[in-house]
Amino acid sequence: MPKNTAPAEGVSVLGKVSALLEVLAARERATAAELADLLDEPRSSVHRMLRQLHELGWVEPAGARGQWSIGLHLFRLGSSAVQRMDVRRAAWPHMEELAEATGETVFLIVPRGLRAVCIERIEGRQVQSIALVLGGSMPLHAGAGPMSVLAWSDEELHREWLVHAAENGLEPFNLPAPPGVKDVEDELRRIRERGYSISDRNITPGIAAIGAPVFDYRRRLIGALSVSGIAESVLNPELTLPERVMEAARRTSFDLGYRETGWPVPKHGRSNGISAV
């Protein structure tokens, strides 16, 4: 019997926390006394929850009358979730068109720290890629989609990647050997110059991929679209896969409010004389 008590108590506490946050989200701000009355909880319990949530950044003091509101950290988490829903919604019809036209596997990825996470995927008719599953991730220097993210990343992410690479080296992932930082930087310049990335059988034998970045109305990189399949097909110039992928990325970006004719040039690319496509 005691073994079942802890999980039950944990669920109960989570329920109370959820109810408290729901009230704050609806009312924008409330005092501990008001929360206690609304939740029918002892004030001591509400004060304890507020202290713990404040330590996590989930709530914060609001005003001078002992009021509390949703914290910045929780707001950022929620904003990130909404953003991912928006990019999924914008990308999906263009991903479907790309998959139908090419018969290849199509991915939508977004950056998370120093990795790229697959948040949508449409299986190809020719071959199913196993390198990046839905919900899976890859380092930013490996694969067409992740390399597009790194190529057009903001200065902060690019600097963080450089520092991490200098201190820890680069993860080989499925590559035969870990690449050098200079090799990656040279490839990033080439990617920005042509407007898309290429992964040519350097992740999975016989498999190639093409990737292109996606931006929002603030000219901010959101993620990347990529197509993966048998190398001979993906890299066949007659099939114009790079143009198809870039067009899908442009249309997705347009639906997110991006209105420029070419990709923006990140600050870390300007010193290299790189121009927009």
RODO-2510 file (C-alpha; in nm, 4 decimals, decimal comma):
residues 277
     n   res          X          Y          Z
     1     m     0,0000     0,0000     0,0000
     2     p     0,2704     0,2621     0,0855
     3     k     0,4250     0,2076    -0,2603
     4     n     0,1124     0,3493    -0,4242
     5     t     0,0895     0,6532    -0,1971
     6     a     0,3747     0,8614    -0,3442
     7     p     0,2538     0,8519    -0,7059
     8     a    -0,0995     0,9376    -0,5949
     9     e     0,0274     1,2303    -0,3883
    10     g     0,2400     1,3459    -0,6805
    11     v    -0,0586     1,3473    -0,9149
    12     s    -0,2603     1,5366    -0,6551
    13     v     0,0100     1,8034    -0,6195
    14     l     0,0385     1,8408    -0,9963
    15     g    -0,3362     1,8866    -1,0165
    16     k    -0,3227     2,1655    -0,7587
    17     v    -0,0338     2,3344    -0,9355
    18     s    -0,2175     2,3101    -1,2659
    19     a    -0,5320     2,4605    -1,1122
    20     l    -0,3315     2,7459    -0,9595
    21     l    -0,1659     2,8280    -1,2919
    22     e    -0,4996     2,8101    -1,4727
    23     v    -0,6413     3,0709    -1,2317
    24     l    -0,3412     3,3005    -1,2816
    25     a    -0,3640     3,2618    -1,6581
    26     a    -0,7334     3,3554    -1,6528
    27     r    -0,7091     3,6425    -1,4001
    28     e    -0,3602     3,7647    -1,4993
    29     r    -0,2796     3,8290    -1,1301
    30     a    -0,4087     3,7305    -0,7866
    31     t    -0,3032     3,7318    -0,4215
    32     a    -0,2278     3,4160    -0,2263
    33     a    -0,5465     3,4725    -0,0264
    34     e    -0,7558     3,4994    -0,3431
    35     l    -0,5958     3,1850    -0,4837
    36     a    -0,6621     2,9971    -0,1610
    37     d    -1,0304     3,0938    -0,1710
    38     l    -1,0696     3,0118    -0,5408
    39     l    -0,8921     2,6770    -0,5108
    40     d    -1,0412     2,5901    -0,1719
    41     e    -0,6925     2,5249    -0,0375
    42     p    -0,5291     2,6309     0,2907
    43     r    -0,3350     2,9558     0,2557
    44     s    -0,0230     2,7860     0,3897
    45     s    -0,0372     2,5332     0,1039
    46     v    -0,0857     2,8048    -0,1556
    47     h     0,2042     3,0078    -0,0132
    48     r     0,4226     2,6977    -0,0286
    49     m     0,3269     2,6286    -0,3908
    50     l     0,3894     2,9901    -0,4883
    51     r     0,7348     2,9870    -0,3296
    52     q     0,8306     2,6684    -0,5109
    53     l     0,6886     2,7892    -0,8441
    54     h     0,8690     3,1203    -0,8003
    55     e     1,1990     2,9349    -0,7622
    56     l     1,1285     2,7632    -1,0961
    57     g     1,0407     3,0920    -1,2646
    58     w     0,6839     2,9785    -1,3266
    59     v     0,5231     3,2593    -1,1222
    60     e     0,6481     3,5990    -1,0119
    61     p     0,5344     3,8824    -0,7831
    62     a     0,3076     4,1322    -0,9591
    63     g     0,2429     4,4722    -0,8038
    64     a     0,2819     4,5882    -0,4475
    65     r    -0,0233     4,4191    -0,2942
    66     g     0,1073     4,0642    -0,2665
    67     q    -0,0229     3,9669    -0,6076
    68     w     0,1264     3,6976    -0,8298
    69     s     0,1261     3,6399    -1,2054
    70     i     0,2542     3,3863    -1,4581
    71     g     0,6358     3,3934    -1,4638
    72     l     0,8545     3,4768    -1,7608
    73     h     1,0011     3,1272    -1,7833
    74     l     0,6581     2,9643    -1,8113
    75     f     0,5528     3,2323    -2,0599
    76     r     0,8556     3,1496    -2,2749
    77     l     0,7708     2,7798    -2,2634
    78     g     0,4170     2,8550    -2,3730
    79     s     0,5337     3,0904    -2,6466
    80     s     0,7713     2,8246    -2,7769
    81     a     0,4888     2,5702    -2,7915
    82     v     0,2632     2,8153    -2,9780
    83     q     0,5427     2,8977    -3,2213
    84     r     0,5935     2,5308    -3,3012
    85     m     0,2229     2,4864    -3,3595
    86     d     0,2292     2,7860    -3,5962
    87     v     0,5246     2,6595    -3,7993
    88     r     0,3662     2,3126    -3,8236
    89     r     0,0427     2,4635    -3,9496
    90     a     0,2244     2,6825    -4,2019
    91     a     0,4598     2,4100    -4,3246
    92     w     0,2221     2,1151    -4,3527
    93     p     0,0517     2,1911    -4,6885
    94     h     0,3867     2,2693    -4,8504
    95     m     0,5370     1,9528    -4,7040
    96     e     0,2490     1,7520    -4,8507
    97     e     0,3019     1,9072    -5,1945
    98     l     0,6748     1,8380    -5,1732
    99     a     0,6211     1,4759    -5,0689
   100     e     0,3639     1,4187    -5,3430
   101     a     0,5839     1,5755    -5,6114
   102     t     0,9058     1,3984    -5,5144
   103     g     0,8013     1,0737    -5,3463
   104     e     1,0746     1,1363    -5,0877
   105     t     1,0659     1,1723    -4,7099
   106     v     1,0047     1,5317    -4,6002
   107     f     1,1090     1,6738    -4,2626
   108     l     1,0341     1,9870    -4,0624
   109     i     1,2945     2,0570    -3,7965
   110     v     1,3441     2,3300    -3,5378
   111     p     1,6478     2,4184    -3,3273
   112     r     1,6615     2,3151    -2,9639
   113     g     1,9882     2,4169    -2,8023
   114     l     2,2712     2,2792    -3,0145
   115     r     2,0521     2,0165    -3,1798
   116     a     1,7801     2,0094    -3,4435
   117     v     1,4546     1,8331    -3,3530
   118     c     1,2152     1,6779    -3,6046
   119     i     0,8642     1,8058    -3,5265
   120     e     0,6922     1,6839    -3,8469
   121     r     0,7696     1,4147    -4,1010
   122     i     0,5992     1,2700    -4,4091
   123     e     0,7177     0,9258    -4,5166
   124     g     0,8523     0,8826    -4,8681
   125     r     0,7233     0,6314    -5,1180
   126     q     1,0730     0,5306    -5,2290
   127     v     1,2591     0,4695    -4,9016
   128     q     1,1962     0,5479    -4,5373
   129     s     1,4809     0,7335    -4,3690
   130     i     1,5679     0,6109    -4,0200
   131     a     1,8319     0,8719    -3,9384
   132     l     1,5820     1,1244    -3,8022
   133     v     1,2535     0,9972    -3,6598
   134     l     0,9648     1,2139    -3,5455
   135     g     1,0701     1,3670    -3,2139
   136     g     1,4317     1,2660    -3,2722
   137     s     1,7222     1,5061    -3,2963
   138     m     2,0594     1,5518    -3,4637
   139     p     2,3534     1,7826    -3,3923
   140     l     2,3429     2,1044    -3,5933
   141     h     2,6492     2,0126    -3,7988
   142     a     2,5041     1,6812    -3,9256
   143     g     2,2447     1,6482    -4,2011
   144     a     2,0880     1,8859    -4,4512
   145     g     1,8112     2,0270    -4,2307
   146     p     2,0328     2,0871    -3,9249
   147     m     2,3046     2,2444    -4,1415
   148     s     2,0502     2,4888    -4,2857
   149     v     1,9565     2,5849    -3,9307
   150     l     2,3202     2,6374    -3,8350
   151     a     2,4006     2,8286    -4,1552
   152     w     2,1301     3,0881    -4,0892
   153     s     2,1337     3,0769    -3,7098
   154     d     2,1516     3,4021    -3,5162
   155     e     2,4821     3,5258    -3,3823
   156     e     2,4137     3,3996    -3,0294
   157     l     2,3469     3,0394    -3,1359
   158     h     2,6392     3,0415    -3,3776
   159     r     2,8750     3,1659    -3,1054
   160     e     2,7424     2,9048    -2,8619
   161     w     2,8055     2,6341    -3,1224
   162     l     3,1610     2,7582    -3,1832
   163     v     3,2430     2,7669    -2,8110
   164     h     3,0992     2,4186    -2,7559
   165     a     3,2878     2,2831    -3,0574
   166     a     3,6150     2,4373    -2,9391
   167     e     3,5760     2,2971    -2,5881
   168     n     3,4267     1,9560    -2,6637
   169     g     3,4894     1,8809    -3,0294
   170     l     3,2077     1,7887    -3,2667
   171     e     2,9912     1,4828    -3,2177
   172     p     3,0499     1,2369    -3,5049
   173     f     2,6843     1,1247    -3,4982
   174     n     2,6670     0,8769    -3,7900
   175     l     2,9539     1,0426    -3,9741
   176     p     3,2629     0,8302    -4,0463
   177     a     3,4710     1,0746    -3,8418
   178     p     3,3954     1,3985    -3,6548
   179     p     3,4328     1,6977    -3,8868
   180     g     3,6627     1,9871    -3,8093
   181     v     3,5166     2,3243    -3,7140
   182     k     3,6838     2,4928    -4,0123
   183     d     3,5381     2,2314    -4,2478
   184     v     3,1910     2,2972    -4,1101
   185     e     3,2352     2,6753    -4,1296
   186     d     3,3484     2,6482    -4,4927
   187     e     3,0423     2,4388    -4,5740
   188     l     2,8141     2,6880    -4,3973
   189     r     2,9476     2,9623    -4,6243
   190     r     2,8765     2,7498    -4,9314
   191     i     2,5254     2,6763    -4,8037
   192     r     2,4463     3,0469    -4,7615
   193     e     2,5871     3,1250    -5,1049
   194     r     2,3660     2,8736    -5,2885
   195     g     2,0641     2,9067    -5,0573
   196     y     2,0282     2,5414    -4,9545
   197     s     2,2210     2,2607    -4,7834
   198     i     2,3240     1,9192    -4,9128
   199     s     2,3915     1,6004    -4,7188
   200     d     2,5502     1,3548    -4,9634
   201     r     2,5662     1,0036    -4,8164
   202     n     2,7549     1,1302    -4,5099
   203     i     2,4874     1,0324    -4,2568
   204     t     2,3364     0,7130    -4,3985
   205     p     2,5049     0,5126    -4,6782
   206     g     2,3278     0,5670    -5,0090
   207     i     2,1027     0,8434    -4,8711
   208     a     2,1216     1,2132    -4,9572
   209     a     1,9162     1,5133    -4,8444
   210     i     1,8471     1,8746    -4,9398
   211     g     1,7510     2,1385    -4,6814
   212     a     1,6404     2,5035    -4,6786
   213     p     1,5676     2,7480    -4,3939
   214     v     1,2322     2,8830    -4,2756
   215     f     1,1918     3,2374    -4,1352
   216     d     0,9104     3,4323    -3,9706
   217     y     0,7866     3,7914    -4,0073
   218     r     1,0709     3,9171    -3,7852
   219     r     1,3307     3,7692    -4,0228
   220     r     1,4061     3,5210    -3,7460
   221     l     1,5099     3,1666    -3,8290
   222     i     1,2362     2,9244    -3,7199
   223     g     1,3632     2,5947    -3,8574
   224     a     1,4195     2,4152    -4,1865
   225     l     1,2506     2,1881    -4,4372
   226     s     1,4419     1,8988    -4,5883
   227     v     1,3896     1,6116    -4,8313
   228     s     1,5724     1,2805    -4,7951
   229     g     1,5961     0,9762    -5,0212
   230     i     1,8150     0,7608    -5,2444
   231     a     2,1167     0,9732    -5,3363
   232     e     2,0929     0,9105    -5,7102
   233     s     1,7375     1,0454    -5,7087
   234     v     1,7786     1,3349    -5,4649
   235     l     2,0949     1,4625    -5,6349
   236     n     1,9672     1,4145    -5,9893
   237     p     1,9806     1,7682    -6,1385
   238     e     1,6906     1,6919    -6,3737
   239     l     1,4577     1,6557    -6,0741
   240     t     1,5429     2,0076    -5,9464
   241     l     1,5090     1,9018    -5,5814
   242     p     1,6975     2,2070    -5,4435
   243     e     1,4585     2,4453    -5,6190
   244     r     1,1559     2,2480    -5,4975
   245     v     1,2788     2,2455    -5,1365
   246     m     1,3640     2,6176    -5,1403
   247     e     1,0244     2,6989    -5,2877
   248     a     0,8482     2,5011    -5,0130
   249     a     1,0618     2,6802    -4,7517
   250     r     0,9857     3,0189    -4,9095
   251     r     0,6123     2,9509    -4,9123
   252     t     0,6204     2,8379    -4,5498
   253     s     0,8152     3,1509    -4,4576
   254     f     0,5644     3,3649    -4,6501
   255     d     0,2780     3,2092    -4,4547
   256     l     0,4662     3,3014    -4,1349
   257     g     0,4880     3,6651    -4,2483
   258     y     0,8324     3,6716    -4,4125
   259     r     0,8211     3,9086    -4,7104
   260     e     1,1752     3,9368    -4,8470
   261     t     1,2753     3,7880    -5,1824
   262     g     1,5922     3,6177    -5,0518
   263     w     1,7179     3,4678    -4,7298
   264     p     1,8543     3,7204    -4,4772
   265     v     2,2294     3,7198    -4,4168
   266     p     2,3159     3,6419    -4,0518
   267     k     2,5679     3,8701    -3,8797
   268     h     2,8200     3,5891    -3,8508
   269     g     2,8100     3,5510    -4,2316
   270     r     2,8529     3,9153    -4,3327
   271     s     3,2244     3,9381    -4,2656
   272     n     3,2750     3,6606    -4,5190
   273     g     3,1235     3,8588    -4,8051
   274     i     2,8200     3,6303    -4,8303
   275     s     2,5187     3,7702    -5,0129
   276     a     2,1544     3,6728    -4,9875
   277     v     2,0124     3,4371    -5,2485
***
